[in-house]
Amino acid sequence: AVLVPPTPDEALTGIHTAYYLVHLMSGSQNFEQEERQAAINFAAASKRAGVQRIIYLGGLGDDADPKLSPHLRSRHEVGQILRESGVETIEFRAGMVIGAGSLSYQLMKSLTDRLPVMICPLWLTTPTQPIAVDDVLAYRVAAKDLPKGESRVFEIGSPDVVTYGDLIREYAHQRGLRRWLIFVPVLTPYLSGLWLAVVTPATYEVGRHLIEGLKNPTIVRDRSALDAFPIRPVGVNEAIQQAIANTT
């Protein structure tokens, strides 16, 4: 017997709420085009199958920023494609997710674990509002119970606005590591990507795209998630403490 996998329409038949968590950056050099096509395919299949709600996890960043990175721009485009499908879409936009399964957190962790002295580009001073993985999961679960209505975009993050350098220092402090950060004015995404590929599990392409995104501030500008949900995300220190306990 030959097992034939179900078509997308068949897989979605009878589904009320579908979670879309597809990010293709780690597996493709042409990730923008592939993410766009994947979103179009999923949105069309969801519409045909009668799905009532799509819940999507994207990325923070200001749409009006002309220097928004391809990585973040693609995340926002996917959300727009899903919303324009006609299926109600709840889009969460988050910065770095602190915890297991987050590539950004894993890169930060690997750098801090392996390098006593770091030559740091200025993007480590970019403001960001990360969020614990458990809080992201709580938002995604709660979204399925929202009253039916129009598509919405929620920006989510911890109550703390920090820099990526702050995250490295706090992680090192909690691990009992002594680390020195030396900032330099110029370290291009190309060189930074090569640097990450040498000292972390990331490939050059993944590192470069992530770094391009780290140059953009990723902070919560719309706090409507706090009104729509009873969830109160933990602070950065507690998020890192939880991540260390669950990943080491």
N, C-alpha and C positions, 0 to 999 in steps of 0.2 A: 504494500500500500504506500502511496505517496501522500504525505501531508502537505496540503496547500494552505499557506498562510492566508488569513482573511484579508480582504481588501480594506482600505481605510473606511469606506462607507459601512461595510459589514462590522468592523471592529467598533464603530461608534453607534451602531443601531441600538436604541433603547437607553443610551447614556444621557442623563440629564445635565451633569456638570463634567467638563473635561479640563484637565490640568495640562497646560502647554509649558514644558520646561526645556525645550530644545534650544541649546546653544552650540553652534557648530564651529566656533573659533578654534577650538583645540584640535580639530581634525581636518581643517581645510585652509589652504592659502587664499582661496577665493571665497571666504566665509560670508561676505555680505550678500553676494548673489545667491548662494546656496541657502542662507537663512531666509532671504526674501521668498525664494521659491518654495521652501518647506512650509513657511507660514501661509502662503497662498493656497497650497495644496490642503493643508490642515483646515484652514478656514472654510474652504469650499466643501470639503468632506463633512465638516461639522454642520454646515448649513443644510446640506442634502439629507443628513441623517436625523435632523431635528434636535440637535443638541441645544439646550436652553441657555447654557452659560459656559464661557471659557474663562479660566483663571490662569494668568500669565505672570511670570516673574521676569522683569526686565531690569534696567539699570537707571540710576539717578543721572542727573546732568541737565543743563539748561538747553532747551531746544533752540533758543535764540542765540546761543554762542556760536559764532561762525567758525571757531576752532574746535568744535566738538569732535572728538575722536571718531574714526570709523567704527570702532568697537561699540561705543555708546550710541552713535547714530543708528547703527544697525538694530540695536536693542529697541530703540524708540520706533523705528520703522516697522518692526515686527508687531509691536503693540498696535500701531495704526492699522496695519493690514487686518489684524484680528477684529478690531473694532468696526472696521468698514465692511466686514463680512455680513453684517445683519444679525449676528449672534451676540447677545449681550456679553461683554468682555470686562472682566475686572483685572486691571493691570497694576501690579505692584512694582514700584521702582525702588531699588535698593543699591547701596554702595557695596563695599566689601562685606561679605558674609563671613563672620568669624566662627569657624568650626569645621568639623570634618566634611570633606566633599567640596570645599571652596578652594578653587585654584589660587585665587588672590591671597587667601590666608595661608595656603600651603607654601607659596613663594616667600611670603614674609617670614614664615616659620623657618623655612630652610635656610634663608639668608642669615637669620639671626643665630640659628644653631651652629652654622658652619664658619662664620666669619667673625673673628674677634675685633677686626678693624674694617670698617666699610667706607669706601670712597663713594659718597652719595651725591647724586644729581639733585638739582633744585626741586624736581617733582616730589621729593620726599617732604617738602614743606607745604604741599597742596592741602587745603582743608577738606576733610571728609567726615562722614557721619556713618560709621559702620554699624552692623547690627548682628546680634547673636543668631546662630542658625536655628535655635529653638524658637526664637521670636518670629523668624520668617515662617517657619512651619505653622506656628500658631495663627498667624495672619492668613495663610493659605487655607487652613482648615476652616477658620471662621468665615471666610469669604463665601463658602458654599451656602451659608445660611442667611446671607444678606437678603432683604426683601427684593423681589423682582423689580427691575427698573432699567434705567439707561446704563450704557457702558460708563465705567469710571476709572480714573487713574489715581492711585494712592501712592504717595511718597512715604517710605518707612525708614526709620533709622533709630539708633540709640539716642538718648538725650544729650550725648556728648559730641561736640565738634572738636576733632583732633587733626593732627597731621599723620602722614604715614611714618614719619620719624618718631612721633609719639608712640605709635603702635609698636614699633621695633623696641623702643626703650622699655615700654611697659611689659611686653612679652619677655624681654631679657631679664627685667627685674623679678618677675614672677618665677622664672626658671633659675634664678640665682646666677645669671651669666653677666660677666663684665664685658660691655661692648662699647666701642668708640665709633662715632659717626663723624666723618670728615666731609664737609660739603664742598663741592667744586661747582663753578659757574656753568660749565659745559660738559654734558654727557648725553649725546644724542640717543634717540630711541634705538638706532642701529647698534651703537656700542653697548647700550644698556641691555639690549636683547642678547647680544653675545655674552655679556657678563653673566646674565641670569642663566643662560644655557650651560655655562661652565660650572656654576656653583649650586644650581638647583636642578630638579628633575624636569623643568620646563624646556621645550624646544625653543630655538631662536625665534620662530614666527610667533608662537604663543606669547613669549616674553615681550616681543616688540609691540604686539597689539595691546597687551595689558598695560604696558608703560605709556603708550599713547593715551589710553584712557585715564591713567593716573595723573596726567597733567591737567585734567579738567576738575574743578571743584565738584564734589559729589555730596551735596548737603540737602537737607530737607527744607524746601521753601514753602511747601503746602502741607499744613499740619492737620488736614481733614481726617486722616486715618485715626487720629486720637479721638475724634468725635464719633466716627462710624463704628469703631471697635473698642471693646473693653481692655484691650491688650496694652500693657505699659512696658515697653522694651527695657531690658536691663542696661546699665552703663557699660562702657568699654572695659573697665577693669574686671567686672564680673563676667562679661562675655569671654574675655581671654582666659580667666580662671576656669570657666566651664569647658572651654575648648582644650586647654591643657589637660584637664582631668579626663577628657574623653578621647584624646588622641595620643597620649604618651603612656 
